Amino acid sequence: MLFALILAGLVGVLLTGVPVFAGLTLFATAVLYAFERHLGGLGDLVFGTLDTYLLVAIPLFTLMAQFMIRGKVVDDLFGAAHTLVRHLPGGLGVATVAACTVFAAISGSSVATALTIGAAAIPLMIRYGYPARVAYGVVGAGGTLGILIPPSGPMVLYGVVSDTSIGALFMAGVMPGLMLAAIFAIYCMTAARFGRSSALREPRASLAEIAAALRRSFWALLLPLLVLGGMYFGVFTATEAAAIGALGALLIAMLVYRNFTLRDLWISAQDAARNTAMLFMILAAAAILGNVLTKLRIPNQMVELVLRYEVSQLGFLAAVMALIFVLGMFLETISIILITTPVVLPVLAALNIHPVWYGILLTINLELALITPPVGMNLFALKAITRAPILEIIRGVAPYVLLLIGGLVLVMLFPMIALWLPGTMNFK
């Protein structure tokens, strides 16, 4: 099949180590020239792809995350979570999951969540008697929530490529994200209660300690509520929410924490511009690839194949999820979104599969890609901050791979887990 050959060739090019945007562009233009013998119209195609108002959300959400990270609010987030749940079995693990959940609603990045929370949580967990691999596992898995709980960079990209409401995608990620956080927390408590861990149990916090912890973390907790609440109640769009979030994060860092200098502002702007430019180049390259696939009628052939064999919704979704799981072992998340989405979309329409539901299933699968070897980005993020052997980190995250697969199956079998909240907003 032509698509299988193109997919194998593209994966082969990306595995050579060339930058993603370069690999996508070179491969797509080579295929296009081989079939059409000219490259006319590519400039207009790229400009039309990037000239999209929704893409403004990407640098703004990146700025929001940079401001909060450089404002060092994560210490208060983790401190508040630890104070509230430290008396539970596996309390530090539960606190780490809770801190990852809140920080995910600020950063929109799984790697940033794992790096930032891990720097605070891992040394403390080891100090309190948790095995090192347990600490690695909970941080690595908790960090994956960064792309599921909004805001989420991959969701923005999927929304732009698939022409799906980003606000609906953001709202759809809330319930599955909280469900997975609860599953992780329950696993931490169960493993601590019935395992052989020598971790210390801490006394329950007093009301005064809880009040003090919540007071210190009030503004950090308020920001994601402001961003998500504003979108839910229709006060502002996803792009406007990104602007509000960035401004709010800047004001919190400068006026509340008062440890944010003009140099931090300049570095944050540089990092946001660098990350945005990289994403935009990849998006432009993916537009060329999508155009090539359309001209070769590959999406139409996929629809015809599915209809001919009368594949069911669940059968198709299971096959696509299995393919994406395998791709996730070798490719990073953005490449997977941009390679598979143009091919899958026409089949979703033919089988009456809601694109928001598919977007959440895709995102959960991309979470798996972050902690499955050999190219799991969260694995390398943990190695960077701990210098631990990669096999020890993999052993730590292995149980959470199974938990994530279980969560993926639940959302696949019960789509209202994802669709209920956006449905209350009358999103189509």
HELIX and SHEET records of a PDB file:
HELIX    1   1 LEU A    2  LEU A   14  1                                  13    
HELIX    2   2 VAL A   20  GLU A   36  1                                  17    
HELIX    3   3 LEU A   42  LEU A   50  1                                   9    
HELIX    4   4 TYR A   53  VAL A   56  5                                   4    
HELIX    5   5 ALA A   57  ARG A   70  1                                  14    
HELIX    6   6 VAL A   74  VAL A   85  1                                  12    
HELIX    7   7 GLY A   91  SER A  107  1                                  17    
HELIX    8   8 SER A  110  ARG A  127  1                                  18    
HELIX    9   9 ALA A  132  THR A  144  1                                  13    
HELIX   10  10 LEU A  145  ILE A  147  5                                   3    
HELIX   11  11 GLY A  153  SER A  162  1                                  10    
HELIX   12  12 ILE A  166  PHE A  194  1                                  29    
HELIX   13  13 LEU A  207  TYR A  232  1                                  26    
HELIX   14  14 ALA A  238  LEU A  251  1                                  14    
HELIX   15  15 ILE A  252  TYR A  257  3                                   6    
HELIX   16  16 LEU A  262  LYS A  295  1                                  34    
HELIX   17  17 ILE A  298  ARG A  308  1                                  11    
HELIX   18  18 GLN A  313  GLY A  328  1                                  16    
HELIX   19  19 THR A  333  ALA A  350  1                                  18    
HELIX   20  20 PRO A  355  ILE A  371  1                                  17    
HELIX   21  21 MET A  377  THR A  386  1                                  10    
HELIX   22  22 ILE A  390  LEU A  413  1                                  24    
HELIX   23  23 MET A  416  GLY A  423  1                                   8    
END                                                                             
